[in-house]
Amino acid sequence: MTAAPSAPAPAWRPMQQADLQDVSAIAARVHPDYPEDDAIFAERLRLYPAGCRVLAAGAKLYGYVLSHPWRAGQVPKLNTLLGDLPAEPDTYYIHDIALLPEVRGLGCAGVVVAELVARARVEKLNSMSLVAVNCSTEFWQRHGFGIAAAQTPAHAVQLKSYDGHTTLMTRQTR
């Protein structure tokens, strides 16, 4: 008797239009306190497919990332369409990383963060930025991000679309 073949290990791959329903379901499960319409995921994929990836093992999705070039100091509000990307971006923005509980702790998030740093360098962007939610500040600090030094009143307004427990974080790519 031969052993059943083991399931493939999850790996990051480019997000496809056909993945959007599963991406939305993962978002609802991982970020129930930060809901976003399906149109947000579709728009990010349309605007910057190079920054949209999914963690997949065969046909099963375990996570996703949405990221894109943006403007430093400007935080896209939660559940808000961008319209367009800036003509002259100066930061690489990580909109969201979401992993299902069964793949957390396997190093998958670290792999994709390294890929995003490389993507920022390809775009010749010297900084990256994000809004840390769900008590993820320590995770981001392990990956070179720090709490943004200059938090302005405008940032406070932008961050309110998330909740009172978010942190604007940045890092250099060089």
N, C-alpha and C positions, 0 to 999 in steps of 0.2 A: 504494500500500500504506500502511495506517495503522499507527501504532505501537500496540503492545499497551498497554492501560491499565495504569498503574503501580499497585502494591499500595497500599492505604490506609496512611497513617502511623499508627503506634501512638498510642493515646490512652487515658487513664484513664476507666473507667466503673464503675458499681456492680457488685460481685460478685453473681453469682446462684448458686443451688443447683446448676445445671447446670455451673458452672465448677469445682466442687470437685475433680473427678478431675484436671483439668489443673493446678490449683493444687498439688495433692499431688505431681504429677510434676515441676513446676518446683521445688518445695521440695527434693525428693530430688536434683535435679540441682545446684541452687545451694548448698544447705546439707547436703551428705552427712554432715558431722560433727555436725550438730545435728538428728537425725531427730525427727519428730513424727508421731503417729498421725493418720489422716484425721479422727478425731473432734475433734481440736483445731481444725482449720479449720472444720468444720461448726458447732462450738459458738460460735466467735468470730462467725461469720456470723449465727447465730441470736440471740446476745446483743446484738450491736451492728452491724447491717448498714450503718449510716452510716459506719463506720470500715473497711469491707472493700471494696477496689477491685481491679480487674484492669486490666492494661495490655494492650489488645487492638488488633489490626489485622484487621478482618473477623472471621472465626471463630477466628483464631490468637491464643493468649494468649502474652505475652512476659514477664509479671511479675504480681506481686500485692502488696498491702499488707494487713496485719491491724493494727487499732488500736482502742482503746476507753478510756473513762474508767476511772480506777483510783485507788489510794491511793499517795501519795508515800512512798517509802522501802520499799515492798513490791514485790519483784520476783517475778512469777509464774515458778515453776520451769518449766524446759523440759519439754515433752510432758506437761503437767498441765492437766486440765480446771479451769476456774474455778468452775463451778457457777452463780454469779450475779455480776453487777457490783455494786460497792458502792453503797449507798443514798446516801452522801455522798462522792463521789469528790473528790479534790483535785489530781489530775494527769491528763494525757492520755498514755496509754501506747502507744508504738509497739511492737507485738509483733514485727513482721517486715516487712521490705521485701525482695523478691527479684526480681531482673531477670536474664533470660537474657543470656549474653555478647553476643549480636548486637545488643542495644539499649543496652548500657552506653555511656556517653559521649555520648548524644544529649540529655541534659538531662531525661529522663523522671523520674528519681528526684527531682530538684529541684522539678519541677512538683508531684508528689504530696506532698512534704514541705510545700510552701506550702499545699496543700489541707488537710493535717492540722493545720497551725498555725491556719488559719481555722476548722476544725472544733473545735479546742480552745477557741477564742475564743467560738464559738457556745454551747458547753457552759459558758462562764464559768469555765474552768479556767485559772489563771494560770501553770501550769507544764506541761512535757511531760517524759517520761522514757523511757528505753530501755536495753537492754543491747546494746552494740556488740560484734559478733562478726566473724570473718574479716578482721581488720585494718582495720575500717571507721571507726576513731576519727577519722581526718583528714576523711573525708567528712562525718561528723556535725558536726565542728567548723566546717566551711565553712558549715553550715546553722544555726549559732548555738548548738549544744550544747557543753557543757563537761563535764569529768569531775566527777562528783558530789563535792561537798566533804566530806560526812560519810559515809564508808564505814564502817559498823558491822560487828561480828562477824556479825550476822544477815545482812547483805548478802553477806558472804563465803560463808556457808552457801547462800544462795539462788543465788548465781552459780556455785557448784560444780556445779549441775545442768547447766550449759552446758559449761564446762571452765575451765582456768586462764588462758585468754587472752581474757577478756571484760572489758568496762569498763562500769560503770553511768554513764550520762550524763543530764544534765538541761538544760533551757533554760526561760527565761521566755517567755510568749506576749504580754506587754504591752510 
